[in-house]
Amino acid sequence: MTFGIVVIGRNEGERLRRCLESIRNHAAVCVYVDSGSTDGSCATAHSFGVRLHKLDCAKPFNASRARQEGFEVLLAAVPSIQYVFFVDGDCEVCPDWLSKGVAELAAHPDVAVVCGRRRERYPEHSVFNRLCDMEWNTPLGEAKSCGGDSIMRVDAYRQVGGFDISVTAGEEPELCQRLRSANWRILRIDVEMTLHDADITRIGQWWRRARRTGYGAYDVQQRLGVTAFKNLNRSTLRWVIGWPVAVVILGVLVGVFVGAEAGLAMALLVALLLPVQMLRVAWRGYRRGLSAGDAAAYGVLTMLDKWPQWQGMRLCQRDIHNGSHTTNHDYKSFTTSRDSNWIEDLKRYPKRPFLKEQSIWAIWVYRWGRRIDRREPGTVRELLLKIYWLLFRLAETVTGISLPKSAHIGPGLRIHHFGNIFINPAARIGANCTLRQGVTIGNRIEDGPVPTIGDNVDFGAYAQVLGGVHIGNNCRIGAMSVVLCDVPDGCTAVGVPARVMERQSET
């Protein structure tokens, strides 16, 4: 066996299934590295028969650590492999890529890394997706670095020590610089490689992606001496700091020595440098073959990127000063994808649920509160928490549904109807569970133990589950039932107090 595959991911859902499906017919050992998924990604990997490696949650997650540990698992399984294909779990691999990429490495013994054309799956969904597709269309031939998807020569990879797990972003340029310093080459060839599903449809997602770029660029340059990001960092500082300072200083100086009107004219003239630069960048994109609209978007967003990138640089400066740059920012904390649990919730509702079912209001407030809890401590987090509690009380009063954010509820929650639904703040509920009006999941005495609910549990109207009981997977709790004992997997509980009945197998 000449090559193996390392797939990394976290809460990729259907995208991971597409990825594994696209590589299942290749005669290669595949390792899937999971970074604390809660959406069933591990079960998906098991269903495809790939080797599963779960990262230790006690250590910070990042892409470089995931790839490095995945490589070590792969090498332990097949010590003789010559090449390894690293791919992100949100990418589908094109049919001819692996054979052509491996052939390219075999034909050029001095090449350490080969990459091809990564494309965005749905560029028509948003301008941000199209921007990603533009960024990935880099020149063919010898390159300074690769992206997250690439085939690497094992001997070269091991010679330089592989990925540096302390690098939280920008790990590929950092590794590629070490490879080039060791006289290895990186090639980009004219072959379709992967289809990537960025799913960036909102400004906030675009902002976080750019912020992560700024964080990684500053981190890699400052700590590891990589020069590839110097121009990016300088450009960011030039526009975020230098440009507004120049507008003010030149306007004031000319106003003092020449006159107020001349000073205002000078300030406006310097301010025009930003839109002029946007036009220059757009023109370069247009000459590369972009449509006029895409070129304009490329020019505007490329320049506006500077502000979230600067925020990322500031975060990195703070973390380096505090000695926490390897612990605060994993590769999904700047995630460009939407909340995967919320996406699974929406899949169980009809289209435009906010106009049709009040229960979705309470679920949205719950998921938003969970996201706030994952934010870094600070003034913004405290402000958002105050807003959350106002919305929580409002949703609780209007819908009669109490879903406190401290409860642990898996993806795919569905609530039919609404009213008189109470979930204890300490309760744990699995994935794809269904609630109806009047359901209570709580304790029997104050501060007493609370239930743990498995996956795919269906609650009838006014059902109650009380105390430290465990409800297994694929169970049904009958309407008006009061459950005070454990319910094994696949069983039904009915009555007051509930009695457990085994579910009859379907013929």
PLY file of the C-alpha trace (Angstrom):
ply
format ascii 1.0
element vertex 507
property float x
property float y
property float z
element edge 506
property int vertex1
property int vertex2
end_header
0.00 0.00 0.00
1.58 3.27 -1.14
-0.68 5.89 0.43
-3.08 6.54 3.28
-5.72 9.17 4.04
-6.26 11.38 7.09
-9.64 13.12 7.38
-10.22 15.69 10.11
-13.53 17.13 11.19
-15.90 18.35 13.85
-19.69 18.37 13.50
-19.55 18.16 9.72
-22.81 16.18 9.41
-23.75 15.29 5.85
-20.53 16.85 4.56
-18.48 14.15 6.31
-20.65 11.45 4.78
-19.99 12.87 1.31
-16.27 13.05 2.05
-15.99 9.43 3.20
-18.19 8.24 0.34
-15.86 9.91 -2.16
-12.78 8.00 -0.91
-14.28 4.65 0.08
-13.32 2.87 -3.16
-9.62 3.74 -2.96
-7.29 1.01 -1.78
-5.98 3.01 1.15
-6.19 3.00 4.92
-8.27 5.95 6.11
-8.15 7.55 9.55
-10.88 9.94 10.66
-9.82 12.32 13.45
-12.72 13.75 15.40
-12.49 16.90 17.51
-15.34 16.47 19.97
-18.28 16.18 17.56
-21.78 16.00 18.99
-23.68 15.38 15.75
-23.04 11.70 15.14
-19.87 12.15 13.07
-18.16 9.29 14.90
-21.05 6.95 14.09
-20.81 8.02 10.45
-17.11 7.15 10.42
-17.87 3.74 11.96
-20.47 3.05 9.27
-17.81 3.52 6.58
-15.34 1.23 8.36
-12.59 3.85 8.68
-10.25 4.01 11.66
-11.57 6.48 14.24
-9.30 8.59 16.42
-10.90 10.92 18.95
-8.79 13.83 20.16
-8.36 14.13 23.90
-10.78 16.87 24.96
-8.49 17.84 27.84
-6.09 19.38 25.30
-6.93 22.29 22.97
-8.25 21.37 19.54
-6.62 22.68 16.38
-6.23 21.44 12.83
-2.45 20.89 13.07
-2.87 18.66 16.13
-5.68 16.72 14.42
-3.59 16.08 11.30
-0.44 15.19 13.23
-2.21 12.70 15.50
-4.07 11.26 12.52
-0.77 10.76 10.71
0.71 8.96 13.72
-2.29 6.61 13.88
-2.00 5.99 10.13
1.73 5.30 10.30
1.26 2.89 13.21
-1.31 0.97 11.15
0.70 0.96 7.90
4.40 1.74 8.53
5.28 1.29 4.85
3.14 4.05 3.34
4.93 6.51 1.07
2.31 9.24 0.73
-0.47 10.65 2.91
-3.48 12.61 1.75
-4.73 15.17 4.28
-8.29 16.33 3.67
-10.86 18.30 5.64
-14.11 16.53 6.49
-16.22 19.18 4.75
-14.66 18.35 1.36
-15.68 15.81 -1.27
-12.69 14.32 -3.12
-12.81 14.39 -6.91
-12.63 10.96 -8.62
-9.24 11.25 -10.36
-7.40 13.32 -7.77
-5.69 10.66 -5.67
-4.32 8.65 -8.58
-3.02 11.73 -10.40
-1.61 13.35 -7.28
0.27 10.23 -6.22
1.57 9.78 -9.78
2.92 13.35 -9.72
4.81 12.70 -6.49
6.19 9.42 -7.82
7.44 11.19 -10.96
9.20 14.01 -9.05
11.36 12.74 -6.15
12.20 16.29 -5.02
8.54 17.25 -4.51
7.18 16.97 -0.97
3.63 18.24 -1.48
1.17 18.16 -4.36
-2.16 19.99 -4.36
-4.78 20.64 -7.02
-7.82 22.84 -7.57
-10.14 23.14 -4.59
-13.55 24.51 -5.51
-16.48 25.78 -3.49
-19.52 23.50 -3.80
-22.16 26.24 -3.69
-20.64 29.53 -4.91
-24.10 30.68 -5.97
-25.37 30.63 -2.37
-23.50 33.75 -1.26
-20.85 36.25 -2.25
-18.72 34.93 0.62
-18.72 31.44 -0.87
-17.68 32.88 -4.22
-14.87 34.76 -2.52
-13.58 31.47 -1.08
-13.61 29.94 -4.56
-11.64 32.90 -5.92
-9.04 32.68 -3.16
-8.39 28.99 -3.85
-7.69 29.57 -7.53
-3.95 30.12 -7.06
-1.36 29.90 -9.88
-0.25 26.52 -11.17
3.29 25.25 -10.82
5.74 25.60 -7.96
4.13 27.20 -4.91
5.23 28.48 -1.54
2.53 26.63 0.39
-0.53 24.42 0.10
-3.97 24.44 1.71
-5.68 21.98 4.02
-6.13 19.40 1.24
-2.87 18.01 -0.15
-0.86 14.84 -0.69
2.48 14.75 1.13
5.54 12.54 0.81
5.91 10.68 4.09
9.72 10.81 4.10
9.73 14.59 3.66
6.96 15.05 6.21
8.82 13.04 8.84
12.15 14.69 8.01
10.85 18.11 9.11
8.79 16.81 12.02
5.31 17.12 10.52
2.76 19.69 11.65
3.61 21.87 14.63
0.68 21.25 16.99
1.22 24.61 18.71
0.18 26.43 15.51
-3.51 27.28 15.86
-3.93 28.71 12.34
-1.72 28.98 9.27
-0.28 25.52 9.90
0.19 24.62 6.22
2.36 27.67 5.30
4.44 27.05 8.43
5.03 23.40 7.50
5.69 24.26 3.84
8.34 26.81 4.80
10.20 24.13 6.76
9.91 21.77 3.79
11.25 24.38 1.36
14.10 25.17 3.78
14.99 21.48 3.58
15.15 21.78 -0.26
11.80 20.16 -0.94
9.36 21.58 -3.49
5.58 22.20 -3.36
3.57 21.87 -6.58
0.05 22.84 -7.57
-1.12 20.85 -10.60
-4.02 21.40 -12.99
-6.29 18.70 -11.57
-9.66 19.01 -9.84
-8.98 18.04 -6.21
-11.89 18.67 -3.84
-15.30 20.28 -3.51
-15.47 22.31 -0.32
-18.69 23.27 1.44
-17.88 26.52 3.26
-21.53 27.43 3.88
-20.69 31.09 4.60
-23.97 32.91 4.19
-23.79 35.54 6.92
-21.51 38.50 7.63
-20.63 37.10 11.06
-19.28 33.90 9.52
-17.18 35.87 7.03
-15.89 38.08 9.86
-14.82 35.06 11.98
-13.05 33.47 9.03
-11.06 36.65 8.35
-10.34 37.04 12.07
-8.89 33.55 12.17
-6.68 34.44 9.20
-5.33 37.47 11.06
-4.78 35.48 14.23
-2.86 32.74 12.42
-0.82 35.13 10.31
0.42 37.06 13.31
0.99 33.95 15.41
3.04 32.14 12.78
5.12 35.21 11.91
5.88 36.25 15.49
6.51 32.89 17.12
7.90 30.78 14.31
9.62 33.24 12.01
7.58 32.41 8.91
7.88 35.23 6.38
4.92 34.26 4.20
2.53 36.38 6.27
4.67 39.50 6.59
3.05 41.30 3.67
-0.43 40.38 4.91
0.27 41.71 8.39
1.89 44.88 7.07
-1.01 45.52 4.73
-3.48 45.05 7.56
-1.71 47.56 9.77
-1.27 49.97 6.88
-4.99 50.16 6.20
-6.47 49.74 9.67
-4.05 52.07 11.46
-2.08 54.03 8.88
-4.93 55.01 6.57
-7.28 56.64 9.15
-4.34 58.28 10.91
-3.18 59.74 7.60
-6.70 61.04 6.90
-6.80 62.89 10.22
-3.21 64.14 10.42
-2.93 65.37 6.83
-6.37 66.96 7.01
-5.47 68.79 10.24
-2.03 69.92 9.04
-3.35 71.29 5.75
-6.25 72.90 7.58
-3.92 74.66 10.02
-1.42 75.94 7.45
-3.63 76.47 4.39
-7.22 76.69 5.52
-10.21 74.70 6.69
-11.58 74.04 3.19
-8.20 72.83 1.96
-7.83 70.61 5.04
-11.22 69.01 4.42
-10.36 68.48 0.77
-7.06 66.82 1.72
-8.81 64.53 4.24
-11.37 63.48 1.61
-8.62 62.91 -0.95
-6.69 60.59 1.39
-9.94 58.85 2.38
-10.50 58.01 -1.29
-7.40 55.80 -1.22
-9.47 52.94 0.21
-12.10 52.81 -2.57
-9.34 53.31 -5.12
-7.51 50.29 -3.73
-10.77 48.32 -3.86
-11.02 49.18 -7.56
-7.42 48.08 -8.14
-8.01 44.72 -6.49
-11.29 44.31 -8.39
-9.51 45.07 -11.69
-6.93 42.37 -10.97
-9.76 39.92 -10.35
-11.51 40.97 -13.54
-8.33 40.41 -15.55
-8.13 36.91 -14.05
-11.48 36.10 -15.62
-13.99 37.05 -12.93
-17.31 38.57 -13.90
-17.76 42.27 -13.21
-19.97 41.59 -10.18
-17.65 38.99 -8.68
-14.63 41.19 -9.32
-16.31 44.10 -7.52
-17.19 41.85 -4.55
-13.65 40.51 -4.52
-12.19 44.03 -4.38
-14.51 45.28 -1.63
-14.32 42.22 0.64
-10.56 41.80 0.21
-10.05 45.28 1.62
-12.74 45.07 4.30
-11.05 41.82 5.43
-8.36 44.00 6.99
-10.50 44.96 9.98
-11.40 41.44 11.22
-7.82 40.39 10.43
-6.57 43.19 12.65
-8.91 42.00 15.39
-7.39 38.54 15.05
-3.90 40.02 15.29
-4.87 41.84 18.49
-6.30 38.63 19.97
-3.08 36.82 19.14
-0.96 39.59 20.71
-3.02 39.30 23.87
-2.75 35.50 23.95
1.00 35.52 23.37
1.36 38.08 26.18
-0.74 35.86 28.47
1.01 32.68 27.37
-2.27 31.19 26.13
-1.89 31.22 22.35
-1.98 27.40 22.18
-5.04 27.01 24.36
-7.60 29.67 23.58
-8.38 29.21 19.90
-9.08 25.84 18.33
-9.74 25.54 14.63
-13.51 25.52 15.09
-13.72 28.42 17.50
-13.42 30.63 14.42
-15.70 28.29 12.54
-17.23 29.48 9.30
-20.11 27.05 9.54
-23.37 27.64 11.25
-24.26 26.03 14.58
-24.63 22.37 13.54
-27.11 21.59 16.34
-29.35 24.43 15.20
-29.13 23.25 11.60
-30.29 19.78 12.67
-33.15 21.36 14.65
-34.33 23.24 11.56
-34.30 20.05 9.48
-37.12 18.69 11.64
-39.30 21.74 11.12
-41.23 22.90 8.05
-39.92 25.75 5.93
-40.08 29.21 7.51
-40.84 27.78 10.96
-40.60 31.14 12.73
-43.87 32.11 11.05
-45.59 28.80 11.74
-44.52 27.27 15.06
-43.87 29.16 18.28
-41.74 26.35 19.71
-38.88 27.25 17.37
-38.56 30.60 19.14
-37.67 28.89 22.42
-35.22 26.51 20.70
-33.47 29.40 18.95
-33.04 31.28 22.26
-31.65 28.09 23.84
-29.10 27.49 21.06
-28.06 31.15 21.09
-27.50 30.98 24.85
-25.29 27.91 24.39
-23.19 29.79 21.82
-22.79 32.72 24.21
-21.45 30.35 26.89
-18.72 29.28 24.46
-17.50 32.85 23.95
-14.42 34.16 25.69
-15.08 35.95 29.00
-15.30 39.71 28.66
-17.57 42.70 28.37
-19.23 41.55 25.15
-20.07 38.16 26.64
-21.56 39.76 29.75
-23.70 42.09 27.62
-24.92 39.20 25.47
-25.81 37.18 28.57
-28.02 40.01 29.82
-29.76 40.10 26.45
-30.11 36.31 26.52
-31.88 36.29 29.88
-34.34 38.92 28.68
-35.11 36.85 25.57
-35.29 33.65 27.64
-37.92 35.11 29.96
-39.85 36.54 27.02
-39.84 33.22 25.11
-40.72 31.32 28.29
-43.68 33.62 28.96
-44.99 33.72 25.39
-44.56 30.02 24.50
-44.75 28.33 27.89
-41.53 26.45 27.08
-38.65 26.57 29.57
-35.36 25.50 27.94
-32.55 26.93 30.12
-29.17 27.07 28.40
-27.49 25.03 31.16
-29.38 21.92 30.02
-27.51 19.71 27.55
-29.73 19.03 24.53
-28.43 17.27 21.44
-29.09 18.28 17.82
-32.40 17.75 16.07
-34.78 18.79 18.86
-38.42 18.94 17.75
-41.27 20.36 19.83
-44.80 19.81 18.53
-47.26 22.42 19.79
-46.24 24.45 22.83
-47.13 25.26 26.42
-46.35 23.84 29.87
-43.03 22.33 28.82
-40.33 22.35 31.50
-36.76 21.05 31.20
-34.64 21.00 34.36
-31.45 23.09 33.99
-29.32 20.02 34.79
-31.09 17.61 32.40
-29.28 15.85 29.57
-31.20 15.06 26.39
-29.79 13.26 23.36
-30.13 13.86 19.64
-33.33 13.92 17.57
-35.73 13.86 20.51
-39.38 14.91 20.19
-41.40 16.76 22.84
-45.07 17.70 22.97
-47.12 20.06 25.08
-47.08 19.48 28.81
-43.83 17.47 28.93
-41.79 17.76 32.13
-38.24 16.47 32.56
-37.18 17.28 36.11
-36.36 16.13 39.62
-38.57 14.62 42.32
-37.11 16.67 45.18
-35.41 20.04 45.25
-31.78 19.79 44.08
-32.29 16.07 43.53
-31.01 14.01 40.57
-32.49 14.63 37.13
-33.11 12.40 34.11
-30.72 11.50 31.35
-32.45 11.01 28.00
-30.94 9.06 25.11
-31.24 9.66 21.36
-34.44 9.46 19.30
-36.80 9.51 22.28
-40.45 10.44 21.58
-42.50 12.02 24.38
-46.29 12.03 24.29
-48.36 14.97 25.50
-48.11 15.71 29.24
-45.58 12.93 29.84
-43.35 13.37 32.89
-39.91 11.90 33.59
-38.79 12.58 37.14
-35.66 11.88 39.20
-32.33 10.33 38.32
-33.68 7.86 35.76
-32.10 6.92 32.44
-34.18 6.71 29.27
-32.40 4.69 26.60
-32.16 5.30 22.87
-35.17 4.92 20.55
-37.72 4.89 23.38
-41.32 6.10 23.49
-42.90 7.72 26.50
-46.68 7.54 26.35
-48.99 10.51 26.81
-49.85 11.32 30.45
-47.22 8.82 31.69
-45.16 9.43 34.81
-41.77 7.71 34.47
-39.94 7.03 37.74
-37.68 4.14 36.64
-35.10 3.43 33.93
-36.33 2.59 30.43
-34.02 0.34 28.35
-33.19 1.01 24.71
-36.06 0.56 22.28
-38.79 0.22 24.92
-42.07 2.03 25.57
-43.19 3.38 28.96
-46.88 4.03 29.69
-49.06 4.58 32.73
-48.97 6.21 36.17
-46.50 5.24 37.43
-45.17 4.09 34.07
-44.55 0.44 33.35
-41.99 -0.58 30.75
-43.03 -2.61 27.73
-40.71 -3.99 25.11
-41.44 -2.62 21.69
-42.67 -5.24 19.28
-40.44 -5.74 16.30
-41.90 -4.59 13.02
-42.59 -7.25 10.44
0 1
1 2
2 3
3 4
4 5
5 6
6 7
7 8
8 9
9 10
10 11
11 12
12 13
13 14
14 15
15 16
16 17
17 18
18 19
19 20
20 21
21 22
22 23
23 24
24 25
25 26
26 27
27 28
28 29
29 30
30 31
31 32
32 33
33 34
34 35
35 36
36 37
37 38
38 39
39 40
40 41
41 42
42 43
43 44
44 45
45 46
46 47
47 48
48 49
49 50
50 51
51 52
52 53
53 54
54 55
55 56
56 57
57 58
58 59
59 60
60 61
61 62
62 63
63 64
64 65
65 66
66 67
67 68
68 69
69 70
70 71
71 72
72 73
73 74
74 75
75 76
76 77
77 78
78 79
79 80
80 81
81 82
82 83
83 84
84 85
85 86
86 87
87 88
88 89
89 90
90 91
91 92
92 93
93 94
94 95
95 96
96 97
97 98
98 99
99 100
100 101
101 102
102 103
103 104
104 105
105 106
106 107
107 108
108 109
109 110
110 111
111 112
112 113
113 114
114 115
115 116
116 117
117 118
118 119
119 120
120 121
121 122
122 123
123 124
124 125
125 126
126 127
127 128
128 129
129 130
130 131
131 132
132 133
133 134
134 135
135 136
136 137
137 138
138 139
139 140
140 141
141 142
142 143
143 144
144 145
145 146
146 147
147 148
148 149
149 150
150 151
151 152
152 153
153 154
154 155
155 156
156 157
157 158
158 159
159 160
160 161
161 162
162 163
163 164
164 165
165 166
166 167
167 168
168 169
169 170
170 171
171 172
172 173
173 174
174 175
175 176
176 177
177 178
178 179
179 180
180 181
181 182
182 183
183 184
184 185
185 186
186 187
187 188
188 189
189 190
190 191
191 192
192 193
193 194
194 195
195 196
196 197
197 198
198 199
199 200
200 201
201 202
202 203
203 204
204 205
205 206
206 207
207 208
208 209
209 210
210 211
211 212
212 213
213 214
214 215
215 216
216 217
217 218
218 219
219 220
220 221
221 222
222 223
223 224
224 225
225 226
226 227
227 228
228 229
229 230
230 231
231 232
232 233
233 234
234 235
235 236
236 237
237 238
238 239
239 240
240 241
241 242
242 243
243 244
244 245
245 246
246 247
247 248
248 249
249 250
250 251
251 252
252 253
253 254
254 255
255 256
256 257
257 258
258 259
259 260
260 261
261 262
262 263
263 264
264 265
265 266
266 267
267 268
268 269
269 270
270 271
271 272
272 273
273 274
274 275
275 276
276 277
277 278
278 279
279 280
280 281
281 282
282 283
283 284
284 285
285 286
286 287
287 288
288 289
289 290
290 291
291 292
292 293
293 294
294 295
295 296
296 297
297 298
298 299
299 300
300 301
301 302
302 303
303 304
304 305
305 306
306 307
307 308
308 309
309 310
310 311
311 312
312 313
313 314
314 315
315 316
316 317
317 318
318 319
319 320
320 321
321 322
322 323
323 324
324 325
325 326
326 327
327 328
328 329
329 330
330 331
331 332
332 333
333 334
334 335
335 336
336 337
337 338
338 339
339 340
340 341
341 342
342 343
343 344
344 345
345 346
346 347
347 348
348 349
349 350
350 351
351 352
352 353
353 354
354 355
355 356
356 357
357 358
358 359
359 360
360 361
361 362
362 363
363 364
364 365
365 366
366 367
367 368
368 369
369 370
370 371
371 372
372 373
373 374
374 375
375 376
376 377
377 378
378 379
379 380
380 381
381 382
382 383
383 384
384 385
385 386
386 387
387 388
388 389
389 390
390 391
391 392
392 393
393 394
394 395
395 396
396 397
397 398
398 399
399 400
400 401
401 402
402 403
403 404
404 405
405 406
406 407
407 408
408 409
409 410
410 411
411 412
412 413
413 414
414 415
415 416
416 417
417 418
418 419
419 420
420 421
421 422
422 423
423 424
424 425
425 426
426 427
427 428
428 429
429 430
430 431
431 432
432 433
433 434
434 435
435 436
436 437
437 438
438 439
439 440
440 441
441 442
442 443
443 444
444 445
445 446
446 447
447 448
448 449
449 450
450 451
451 452
452 453
453 454
454 455
455 456
456 457
457 458
458 459
459 460
460 461
461 462
462 463
463 464
464 465
465 466
466 467
467 468
468 469
469 470
470 471
471 472
472 473
473 474
474 475
475 476
476 477
477 478
478 479
479 480
480 481
481 482
482 483
483 484
484 485
485 486
486 487
487 488
488 489
489 490
490 491
491 492
492 493
493 494
494 495
495 496
496 497
497 498
498 499
499 500
500 501
501 502
502 503
503 504
504 505
505 506
